Amino acid sequence: MPPTRARIATFGVFALNGFLLGMWVVNIPTIKDRTGVDQAELGLLLLVLGAAAWVGMQLAGPVIDRLGSRPVVTAAAVVLALTLPAPALATNGLQLGLALAVVGFFNGIVDVAQNAQAVVVERAYGRPIMSAFHAFFSLGGLTASVLGGSLIALDVDVRATLGVAAVLGVALALALRSSLIAAPAPEPDALPSGRAPWTSRVLLLGLLAFALLLGEGVAYDWSTIHLRDSLGSSESVAAVAYGAFSIMMTIVRLVADRVVAAWGPAVYVSRAALVGALGLLGAALAPNATVAIVSWGVFGIGLAGCVPQFFSAAGNVDPAASGTYLARVTSMGYVGLLAGPSVIGLLTHWVPLTTAFALPIAGCLAAGLLAPRALAPKEPVR
């Protein structure tokens, strides 16, 4: 029988991670005001969070290979929840930077470990189920945006909000632990001797994850600005573009696994990445807000199920080094997610914003072209 309890518990872990991050995101303006940092300082502090997450990802992989993902994801999720109120307790930029470094570090560990657990569960099912896990991450973030926004509207103190979220997070992480799959202890000769070697396939998976997550980062940070500044929309209308992208990402991730099972991951990504490229091209050429909003939604449809296939493939390159290879591909993708908005911002010094979108469009096309090579069925490395 498939491990249904483990699948449900892993859904819970992804949702918890999305919820905890979402509760931080919706309270950024409040915390910014409490600490007195300006926009430039906040931007640097967010880079600290991202850099700390990258470090956490690098350290997580080898630990997961030795201990399994269950104890790692549980411990890291508990600590992540406990540290969530720290940014709200900060009173200046230095304290906020230290708090974000800790939050980012443990979120990086959770990110790799939850994907490692998802690979184990998917392997036990014997069919694609990875995209649905990422859908629950999005649902967790959506829950946080609704709940967090409501509490802000009610003028609830941010310290109380994040404190309660921390308690709920710890309780849920501990409750889910027993239902996750515990990896069997590896045989001594099954452990990689020294550092797991880089392979051309792992590098390609990481580069394609980088390319598509760069596009995802562009959608998060530039979709609303595109409608407001390029098409003259109001801020309320512009916000609908991001909403269309996010909602379509979530919906498609809930159903993508069935399509992947029918087509195979290589064919799925080849076609879906092309849809993403067409969607972003449509946004860049859109004559009005309505066309742009629909196009951003199409972009979300295209991107939604692609990156989970790269993570699944990375986790199956070599079961003895699954965590290490997942960490490498995940962290390369994460760099793209962080770098994308900044790169587009730099390009706008020389070309219009819509012209700068050519970069993520090219990334989608490259992912579609190279997906068959990266995702072709291969025997695990032994």
C-alpha positions in Angstrom: 0.0 0.0 0.0 1.2 3.5 -0.7 2.2 5.5 2.5 -0.9 7.7 2.6 -0.2 9.0 6.1 3.3 10.0 5.1 2.0 11.8 2.0 -0.5 13.7 4.1 2.1 14.6 6.7 4.5 15.8 4.0 1.7 18.0 2.7 1.5 19.4 6.2 5.2 20.1 6.3 5.1 22.0 3.0 2.0 24.0 4.1 3.7 24.7 7.5 6.8 26.1 5.8 4.7 28.3 3.5 2.6 29.5 6.4 5.6 30.4 8.5 7.3 32.3 5.7 4.0 33.9 4.7 3.5 35.2 8.3 6.9 36.9 8.1 6.2 38.4 4.6 2.8 39.9 5.4 4.3 41.6 8.5 7.4 43.1 6.7 6.0 46.6 6.5 5.2 46.6 10.3 8.6 45.2 11.2 10.3 47.7 8.9 8.6 50.6 10.8 9.4 49.1 14.2 13.1 48.8 13.4 13.4 52.1 11.6 15.2 50.7 8.6 14.7 52.3 5.2 14.0 50.6 1.9 17.7 50.2 0.9 18.6 48.8 4.3 15.6 46.4 4.1 16.8 45.2 0.7 20.2 44.4 2.1 18.7 42.6 5.1 16.5 40.5 2.8 19.7 39.5 1.0 21.1 38.4 4.4 18.0 36.1 4.8 18.6 34.7 1.4 22.3 34.1 1.9 21.7 32.4 5.2 19.1 30.2 3.6 21.7 29.2 0.9 24.2 28.3 3.6 21.6 26.2 5.4 20.8 24.3 2.2 24.5 23.4 1.7 24.8 22.0 5.2 21.5 20.2 5.1 22.3 17.8 2.3 25.1 15.7 3.9 23.2 15.6 7.2 20.1 14.3 5.5 22.1 11.6 3.7 23.3 10.3 7.1 20.3 10.8 9.3 17.3 10.8 6.9 15.0 13.7 6.2 12.5 13.0 9.0 14.6 14.1 12.0 16.2 16.9 10.0 12.9 18.4 8.7 11.2 18.1 12.2 14.1 19.7 14.1 14.6 22.5 11.6 10.9 23.2 11.4 10.6 23.5 15.2 13.6 25.9 15.4 12.3 27.9 12.4 8.9 28.3 14.2 10.6 29.2 17.5 12.7 31.9 15.8 9.8 33.4 13.8 9.0 36.0 16.4 12.6 37.2 16.5 12.3 39.8 13.7 9.3 41.3 15.5 11.3 41.7 18.7 14.1 43.5 16.9 14.4 47.3 17.6 17.1 48.2 15.1 18.6 47.1 11.8 21.4 45.0 13.4 19.1 43.0 15.5 16.8 42.5 12.5 19.7 41.3 10.4 20.7 38.8 13.0 17.2 37.5 13.4 16.7 37.2 9.6 20.0 35.3 9.4 18.8 32.7 11.8 15.3 32.4 10.2 16.9 32.1 6.8 19.4 29.5 7.8 16.8 27.1 9.3 14.4 27.8 6.4 17.1 26.7 4.0 17.4 23.4 6.0 13.6 22.9 6.0 13.5 23.6 2.2 15.9 20.8 1.4 14.7 18.4 4.0 11.0 18.7 3.0 11.9 18.0 -0.6 14.0 15.1 0.4 11.1 13.6 2.3 8.8 14.3 -0.7 11.2 12.3 -2.9 11.1 9.4 -0.5 7.3 9.4 -0.4 7.1 9.8 -4.2 9.5 6.9 -4.6 7.2 4.7 -2.4 4.2 5.7 -4.4 5.9 4.8 -7.7 4.2 7.7 -9.5 4.7 11.5 -9.8 3.3 13.4 -6.7 5.9 16.1 -6.3 4.0 19.0 -7.7 1.2 18.6 -5.2 3.6 19.1 -2.3 4.6 22.4 -3.7 1.0 23.4 -4.1 0.6 23.0 -0.4 3.5 25.3 0.2 1.6 27.9 -1.8 -1.6 27.2 0.1 0.3 27.7 3.4 1.4 31.1 2.1 -2.1 32.0 1.0 -3.4 31.1 4.5 -0.8 33.3 6.1 -1.7 36.2 3.8 -5.4 36.0 4.7 -4.9 35.4 8.4 -2.0 37.7 8.8 -3.7 40.5 6.9 -6.8 40.1 9.0 -4.8 40.3 12.2 -3.1 43.5 10.9 -6.5 45.0 10.1 -7.6 44.2 13.7 -4.4 46.0 14.9 -3.1 42.9 16.7 0.5 43.4 17.9 2.9 41.8 15.5 4.8 40.2 18.4 1.7 38.4 19.6 0.8 37.4 16.0 4.2 35.8 15.3 4.3 34.3 18.8 1.1 32.5 18.3 2.2 31.4 14.8 5.4 30.0 16.4 3.4 27.9 19.0 1.2 26.5 16.2 4.2 25.8 14.1 6.0 23.9 16.8 2.9 21.9 17.6 2.2 21.0 14.0 5.9 20.0 13.3 6.0 17.7 16.3 2.5 16.2 15.5 3.6 15.4 11.9 6.8 13.7 12.8 5.6 10.2 13.5 3.8 10.0 10.1 6.9 10.9 8.1 9.0 8.1 6.6 12.1 7.3 8.5 15.0 6.5 6.1 16.8 3.3 6.9 20.2 3.7 8.4 22.7 3.6 5.4 25.3 0.9 5.2 28.8 2.2 5.7 29.8 1.3 2.2 26.7 3.0 0.8 27.7 6.4 2.0 29.6 8.6 -0.5 33.3 8.5 0.2 34.1 12.2 0.8 32.1 14.7 -1.0 29.5 13.4 -3.5 30.8 14.2 -7.0 29.2 16.7 -9.3 27.7 15.2 -12.4 26.8 16.8 -15.7 23.1 15.8 -15.0 23.0 17.4 -11.5 24.6 20.6 -12.9 22.1 20.7 -15.8 19.2 20.2 -13.4 20.5 23.0 -11.2 20.9 25.4 -14.2 17.4 24.7 -15.4 16.0 25.2 -11.9 17.9 28.5 -11.8 16.4 29.6 -15.1 12.8 28.9 -14.2 13.0 30.1 -10.6 14.6 33.3 -12.0 11.3 33.7 -13.9 9.3 33.0 -10.9 11.2 35.7 -8.9 10.5 38.1 -11.7 6.8 37.4 -11.5 6.8 38.0 -7.7 8.6 41.3 -7.8 7.9 42.8 -11.2 4.4 41.8 -12.3 2.6 44.5 -10.3 5.2 47.1 -11.3 4.8 46.1 -15.0 1.1 46.8 -14.9 1.4 50.1 -12.9 4.4 51.6 -14.7 4.3 50.1 -18.2 0.5 50.0 -18.7 -0.6 52.8 -16.3 -2.9 50.7 -14.2 -3.8 51.6 -10.6 -2.1 49.8 -7.8 -5.2 47.8 -7.0 -5.5 46.6 -10.6 -1.8 45.9 -10.8 -2.0 43.6 -7.7 -4.4 41.4 -9.7 -1.5 40.4 -12.0 0.4 38.9 -9.1 -2.8 37.3 -7.8 -3.4 35.7 -11.2 0.1 34.3 -11.4 0.0 32.9 -7.8 -3.5 31.4 -8.0 -2.7 29.6 -11.3 0.6 28.3 -9.9 -1.3 26.8 -7.0 -4.1 25.3 -9.0 -1.8 23.8 -11.6 0.4 22.3 -9.0 -2.6 20.4 -7.6 -3.3 18.7 -10.9 0.2 18.6 -12.6 1.1 15.2 -11.2 -1.6 13.5 -13.2 -0.3 15.1 -16.4 3.3 14.2 -15.6 2.2 10.6 -15.0 0.6 10.5 -18.4 3.3 12.4 -20.4 6.4 11.8 -18.4 8.4 14.6 -16.7 10.6 15.4 -19.8 7.7 15.9 -22.1 5.7 17.8 -19.5 8.5 20.3 -18.8 9.2 20.8 -22.5 5.6 21.7 -23.2 4.9 23.6 -19.9 8.1 25.7 -20.2 7.0 26.8 -23.7 3.6 27.8 -22.3 5.5 29.9 -19.7 7.5 31.6 -22.4 4.4 32.4 -24.4 2.7 33.7 -21.3 5.5 36.1 -20.4 5.9 37.2 -24.0 2.2 38.0 -24.0 2.6 40.1 -20.9 5.5 41.9 -22.4 3.5 42.7 -25.5 0.2 43.3 -23.8 -1.6 46.5 -25.0 -3.7 46.7 -21.8 -4.1 45.5 -18.2 -6.7 42.8 -19.1 -4.4 41.0 -21.6 -1.4 41.5 -19.2 -3.3 39.9 -16.2 -4.3 36.9 -18.4 -0.8 36.6 -19.6 0.7 36.6 -16.1 -1.8 33.8 -15.3 -0.6 31.8 -18.3 3.0 32.3 -17.2 2.0 30.8 -13.8 0.4 27.8 -15.6 3.6 27.2 -17.5 6.0 27.4 -14.5 3.9 25.7 -11.9 4.8 22.1 -12.3 8.3 22.3 -13.8 10.7 22.9 -11.0 9.3 20.1 -8.8 10.3 17.7 -11.6 13.9 18.9 -11.4 13.9 18.4 -7.6 12.4 14.9 -8.0 15.1 14.0 -10.5 17.9 15.4 -8.3 16.7 13.3 -5.4 16.9 10.1 -7.5 20.3 10.6 -9.1 21.9 8.6 -6.3 19.8 7.4 -3.3 23.0 7.4 -1.2 23.6 11.1 -1.8 20.0 12.2 -2.3 20.1 15.0 0.2 23.4 16.4 -1.2 22.2 16.4 -4.8 18.8 17.9 -3.7 20.7 20.6 -1.8 22.8 21.5 -4.8 19.8 21.7 -7.2 17.6 23.5 -4.7 20.3 26.1 -3.8 21.0 26.8 -7.5 17.3 27.4 -8.1 17.1 29.5 -5.0 19.9 31.7 -6.3 17.8 32.3 -9.5 14.8 33.2 -7.4 16.8 35.8 -5.5 18.8 37.1 -8.4 16.0 37.4 -11.0 14.4 40.5 -9.6 17.8 42.2 -9.1 19.0 41.3 -12.6 15.8 42.7 -14.2 16.2 45.9 -12.1 19.8 46.3 -13.4 18.7 45.7 -17.0 16.0 48.5 -16.8 18.9 51.0 -16.5 19.5 50.3 -20.2 16.3 48.9 -21.7 12.5 49.1 -21.0 11.1 46.7 -18.4 9.2 44.7 -21.1 12.4 44.2 -23.1 14.2 43.0 -19.9 11.6 40.2 -19.8 13.5 38.6 -22.7 15.9 37.1 -20.2 13.3 35.0 -18.3 11.6 34.2 -21.6 15.0 32.8 -22.9 15.3 30.8 -19.6 11.9 29.2 -20.2 12.8 28.3 -23.8 16.2 26.8 -22.7 14.4 24.8 -20.0 12.0 23.4 -22.5 14.7 22.6 -25.0 17.1 20.9 -22.5 14.4 19.2 -20.3 14.6 15.9 -22.3 18.3 15.6 -21.6 18.0 16.5 -17.9 14.9 14.4 -17.2 15.4 11.4 -19.4 15.0 8.1 -17.3 18.3 7.0 -16.0 19.5 4.3 -13.7 20.6 5.6 -10.3 24.3 6.1 -9.8 25.8 3.2 -7.8 
